[in-house]
Amino acid sequence: MSISTHFCDPQLWAQTHFGGTVLGDARRSRRVVQLAAGWARQPGATIPQLGTGQAGASKAAYRLLGGARATPEALQGAHQAVVRQALQEPGTYLLVEDTSELSWPEADERRPGLGPVGPGKATSQGVLLHSLVAAGWPVQDPDPAAKRPALPLLGLLDQQFHVRQPVPEAEKDHLHGGSRLRQGRVRESALWSRSLRNVGSPPPDARWVVVADRGADIYEHLQQCRAQGLGFVVRAAQDRALVAGADKAPAGRLFAVARAQPSAGQLTLALRGRPGQPAREVLLQVSFSPPLALRAPQRPGAATGKGDPVPCALVRVWEAAQVGDTGPATPALEWLLLCDQPITDFAQAHACARQYVSRWLIEDFHKALKTGLGAEKLQLQTADRLFAAVALLSVVALALVDMREKSRLQPDLPATAAGLEATFLQVLTLRSSRPVQTVRDVYYALAGLGGHLGRKGDGPPGWQTLWRGLMSLRLLVEGVRLATQLNQP
């Protein structure tokens, strides 16, 4: 069961993921379900809009979010329990991990509990949101030619809110122990290892693979993966020294060894557009290295190389620089991926690269949270209330992204496998100008309600289009139900 199962019925979906919330009072637990259902029904709505104009409902929501028991951990506890249960099944799962900044507009009065975010913005207010998303990984890639495999999203396995604190004046004084004070302060890099400790270890017949960008290239994080029996595919950021043998003899540098390996094959990747760079499709080379061992860095109380080395393999994915007609060479793409398992052939290297490509799921989650759900537009005036609301919105945002994944997983199954209730499917079929017989037909019909034109060159619909279509379908179904009541004696 993925996180978007029952999403067409917001109340049932919210009950599945938040019904087990424990906040010391059954009324608070029911209010959590109502809030989550409201945001699932109307993503991006304000709290007064969720209460349909009822002042009492809005006040109850504000009171709940400001309560001492309504911590993000407590609000997501029931949902995370559902995810952990799913991860106990045999198979391979990706744990996609990343950090994003949430910021709120500056105001005359600062919101208590927030810290500085963004480079050079001392007056900005926000928090670092570190999330770990669980997704299933197929035994065999159902469509190796696809630019990225479609994956069922299980949900959020861990989420942390880290508020930056201004550097103490004493720490700035290098002559009077500033370095020692800095070593004793909690570092932002510790978020990565703390998430893994909260996750625990996989059961014997399951493999959990941590997938992360360069921010996770931290010695302690990689060692934490090994200690807990977790696999990892992490993009290298540091040109680390390599060692070999029991005596840890120097064996070169990571980047030089990686770039010395010949290409073992190719893969095609579609890159999304970025500021100054249009979307494009690239042909990438793939190579892999023999087993390596990363030298332990210097740490307080331990010299360089004193700790245990990190055994790993390395997969390199790169493109040659492309020279434009009127400009300089396009910056060449290159990924150096640290992997926990030995890589002996192209198929294994290709699978490792495909797992890293799936990291974009968490970027889509961040976009859904900020753009689709409007997390940075919340008008709540304290950090506690903001964090509580974001904890609920995060689960809704991930369900929105999973709608797109589900539309591409098994598109040829019968339409009833799409997960829509019978009434929703009947109304969608009547509303559509085309037959609705398969899962693909269902989601393209939904996308049509959301504004997707379905032309040959349009490509498959994204989560935003499907979300708009589902909101339109809910209104149509509600109209049918009201019309049925009007016709009753």
N, C-alpha and C positions, 0 to 999 in steps of 0.2 A: 504494500500500500504506500503510495507516494503522498506527499504533503498536500497536494491539491485534490485528493479524493474527497468527494462530497462537497466540493467548493461551490457547486451550483446551489446548494442549500446552506446558506451562511450559518444558520442556527445549529444544524447538525455538525457542520465542520468545526465550529467553535466549541461545541460540546465535546467533540472527539479530542481536541488538542488542549482545552483549558478546563474541561469539566472536573478534572481531578485536582485543581488548584486548592491549596490549603492556606487560608489567611486568618484562621482563628474564628471565623463566623461564616455560616453558610450563605448569608446575604451578600457578603463580599465576594464569595466564589461565584455566585450567580451574576453579580455585576460584572465580573471579569469576562464571563461568557458573553454577556450582552454587549460589552464594549468591543470585544473581538469580532463578534458577529456583525456589529454595526460597521466596523471598518472593512470587513470582508464584503459586505453588501455595498458600501459606498467608499471605496478607497479614496483617500485624500480629503474626506469630509471633516469639518470641525466637530468638536464635541457637542456644541449646541445643535448642530445639524443631525448628529446621531440621535439626540434626544427628541427629534422632531418638534422642537420648539417648547418642550416641557421643561420649565425651570428646575423642577424637582429632580428630574433625571440627570440634567447637566450638573447640578450641585452634588448629586450622589457620585457621579463619575469623578469630579474634581476631588471630592473627599477621599474616594478610594485611591486615586493616584498619589495623593499626598500622605497617605497613611504609612506608619512606620513599618507595617508588615508587607506592604506592596513593593518589595524590592524586585529588581529585574530577575534575580535568581528564583524567587518565590513565584513570580508570574509566569516564568518559562518552565518551571519545574515539571509540570504535568506533560507539556509538549516534549521536553527533553527525555522524559521517561518513555514516551511512545517511540522516539527515535532510537534510544538505547535498546529497546526491545527488538526493533527491526534489525539492528546491527548484530544481534545474536544468531541470526540465521546464517548457514554456510554460504560462502561466496566472498567476493572481493568488493571492497567499498573504498571510495575516495573521501578523505577528510580534507576539504579545501579550506585553507586558512589565510586570512588577510586582515589588515587594519585599514580603516578609513576614518577621515575626520568628519565630524558633524559640527556645524557652526550655526549660531543664531545671530540675527542682526544686533548690532550695537544699540543700546538704549541709554536713556538718561541715567537709569539706575541699573547697575550690573545685576544679573541673575545670580543669586547665591549658589555656590557649589560648582560653577563652571571655571574653566581655566583657559589659558591662551592657546590658540591653534593657528596654524598657517605661518609661513615664514615672514618675519618682520612685522607681524601684526600684534603688537603688545596689548592692544585694547580689544582684540576680538575675543569672543566667548564661545567655548565649545568643549568637546570631549573627543578622545580617541576611542573608536568603537572597534574592538577586536572580535571577529566572529569566526566560527568554525562550522562549516556546512557539510553535512553527510550526504553522499550520493552513491547509488549503486553503480557497479562496473560490470559489463557483460562478460561472460566466459569467452565468447567470440564476438568480435566487433560486427554488428549486424550490417553495417554499411561502411566498409573501409574507404570507399571513395568519397564519403561525405567530408566536408571541411572540418567538422567537429562531431564526435558521436553524441547522440541524444541520450541523456541519462535521467533516470528517475530520481528526483530529489526527495530525500527522506525528512530533512528538516535541520534545525539548528541543534548542534550537539553541545556547543558552549558559546558564551558571549560575555565579554568583559568591557566595562566602562572605565577608562583610565583618564583621570583629570590631571593635566600637567600643573606642576607647581613652580612658581618663580624660583630661580636659583638663589639659595641663601647667600647673603653677603660674605659670611665666613668661608663659604666654599670657593669664592672667587679669589681668596687670599692664598696664593700658592706657597707663600713663605711661612705660613702658620697652619699647616695641616689641611689645606683645602683639598688635596688629593685624597687623603684618608676619609674626609667627610663625603666626598663624591662616591667613593667606593661603598660606603654604607647606605647610600640612598637607593631606593627602588628604581631600577632602570626600566625604560620602555621596552627594551629588548627582552625583559623577563616575561612579557605577556605571552610570547610564543611557547615557552616551556610550561608556563602556568596552565595554559589551555590543555596541553597534553596531559598534565597531571590530573586535571579534572576529568579527562576522557577515560583514563585507565587503559587496560590492555584488551586485545581482542580474544575471543574464545579460540580453542585449538583449531577449529575447522573454518575460521574466517580470517581474511587478510585485510587489514586497514592500512591504507596508503595515504600519508600526509602529502598534500600537493600545495606548494607555496612558491611565491616569487622571491626575489633577491633579499627581501627583508628578513627571510627565515634562514639565511646562510649564517647561522650563529653556531659556534662550536657546542654550546650547552644544549641548544635545541636539537641538533643532530644526535648528540649523545643521549638525550632524553628519548628520542625515537627508538634508539637501539635498546635502551634499558627497559622500555615498555613493550618491546616486540612489535613496534610499528614500522611499516615500510615508509619510504619517503621518496619523493621526486621534487627536488628543490633546485631552483635556478641559482647557480653560483654567482656570488658578488665579489668574493675575495680571491685573488690569485695566490692561493695557499701553497705553502711548501709541502712536498710529498716526502714520505719516509718509506723504507723497505726493511723487512727482516726484524728479528727480535731485538737487534741493537739499534733500531730506528735510524738507519743510515740515510743520509740525504739522497733523494731520488728525483730531483728536479722540481719544477714549478707546475702547477695545475694547468694554467692556460697554454703553456708551451706544449705540454704532453697532449692536450686535447686537440690542438690545431695541427699536430703532426700526424694525426690519424687520417687515412684515406677515406673517401666517401664509400659507404656501403650500399647506398640506395637513395631514393628521392621521395619526397611527399609534397603535395600541393596544399597551400593554406590560403584562405581568404582573410585578409586583414581589414578590420573595420577602419573607417575614416577617423582621423584625428586632426586637431588644429594644425593647418598648414600642410597636411598630408591627406590626399583623397584615399578612399577605399581602393584596394587593389588585390589581385590574386598573384601569389608568388610561388615559384618552384624552389624548394629547399633541398639542400643536401643533408644527409644524415650519416654520422660516423659514430663509432663507439671505441672506448679504450679498454685495455686489460684492467684487471682489478688494481685499485689504488688504495693508498692509506694517507689521509690528511693529517699533517702534524698538528699536535695540540698547540694552541697559541699561549702566550704568556698571560698569566693571571695573578692577581694578588696572592703572594705566598707560594707561587709556583712558577719556575722559569719556563721559557719557551721549550716545548717538547716534553715537559715533565709528565703531562697527563697522557691518557691513552689515546692513540691515534684513532681516526674514524675510518673504518674500511668502507669502500664504496666503489661503484663504477661510474663512468661519466659518458653521457651521450651529448654529442655536439650537433646542433641544428643550425644551418646558416645558408645565406644566399650571397651570391656575388653582387658587388655594387653595380647598380644599373645607371648608365649614363643617359641623361635626358637629352632631348633635341636642342634645348636652349639653355640648359643650366648644368650645374655640377652634378656629380654622382649622388644618387639617392642613398641615404645612410643604410648600410647593409644590416639586415637582421641577423642576430646571432644569439642562440641560447646555449649555455653550457649547463647541463642538467646533472645534478648529483643524484644517484639512484642507489638504493640499499642492496638490490639484487645484482648478481653478476650478469653482464650482457655479453652474449656469445654469438649472436647473429642479428641480421637486420630486422627480423620480425620482432624480436624483443626490444630493440632500439626504437622501432616504429611505435610499439605499444607505449613505451615510456614517453615518447614525444606526444602521443595522443592524450595521455593522461595529463601532461602539463598543459596542453591546449585547453583542457576542460576547466582549468583554473579561471577562465573567463566567466564561468557561472557566478562566481562570487562578485565579480564586477557588475554583472547584470543585477544581482541582488542589491548591491549598493545603489544602483541607478533606480531600481524599483522603490527602494526605501525612501530615497530623497526626492525623486521626480514623481513617481506614481502615488506614493503615500504622503508626500509633503512633510517628511519628518522635520526638516529644517524650517518649516513654516509654523510649527506649533507655537501657540501663544502662552503656554504655561510658563510661570514666572520663577520656578525654582528648579534646580538640577534634579532633585528627587522625583518630581512629577514628570519632567522631561524624560528621564531615564526609564521610568515605569511605562510611559506611553510608547517610547521607542522599542522597548522589549516586546510589547504586543504587536506593534506595527511590523517588526522584523519578521515575525512568523507569517503575517499576511503577505508581506512583500515576497517572501520565498515561495509561497503558494502561487502568486501571480507568475513568477518565472517558471515554475513547474508546469503550468498550463501549456506553455510553448513546448517544453520538453516532451510532455505526454502526447502532444499532437504529432510528434515525429518518431515516437518509439516504435509503434506497431500500427502504421497507418492503414494496412489492408485488413485489419480485423473488422468484424461487423460493427455497425454504428452503436449497438447497445454496449459495446466494450469501452466507449468513450467516457462513461461514468456519469452521463446526464440522467436525471430522473425521467420516467416515462412521459410525464406531462411536458417537460422541457424539450424532450426529443420530438414529441408530436408537434409542438408549436414551432420549433425550429424547422421541421420538415415542411409544414404548411407555409411558413414565411419564406423559405428558400425557393429560388426559381429553378434549382437543379435537384436531381435525386439525392437523397441522403441515405446511403447504404453502408458506407464504411466509416472508420474513425477519421480518415482523411477528409471525407465529405462533411462530417460533423464540424471539424475545426475550420474548414474553409467556409462553411455556412456561417459559423460564428464570426469569422474574420470579415465576411461580407457585411454583417450587421455593424461591425466596428469600423468600416470604411475601406477595407481591402478590396481592390478592384479585380484581383484574380487574373490579371493579364499574364501572358507567357513570360515576360521578363520581370515580373514583380517579385518573384521569389516567395518563399514560405512566409506566413504572417508571424510577426513577433508578439511578445507578451503584451505589449501595450494595446495592439489592435485586438487581440483575443479578449483582453480585459474589457475594452469598450463594448465588444460584441456581447459578452456575457452580461454586462449591465443592461444592455438593451433587451436581451432575451428575458432577463428577470422581470423587467417592466411589462413585457408582453404576457408572460405567464401570470403575473399578478392581475393584469387586466382580464385574462380569461377566467381566473378564479372569482374575481368580483362579478363578472358578467353571469357566471353560473349561480352565484348567490342571488343576484337580482331576479333571475328567472324562476327561482324557487318560490312556492306559495308562502 
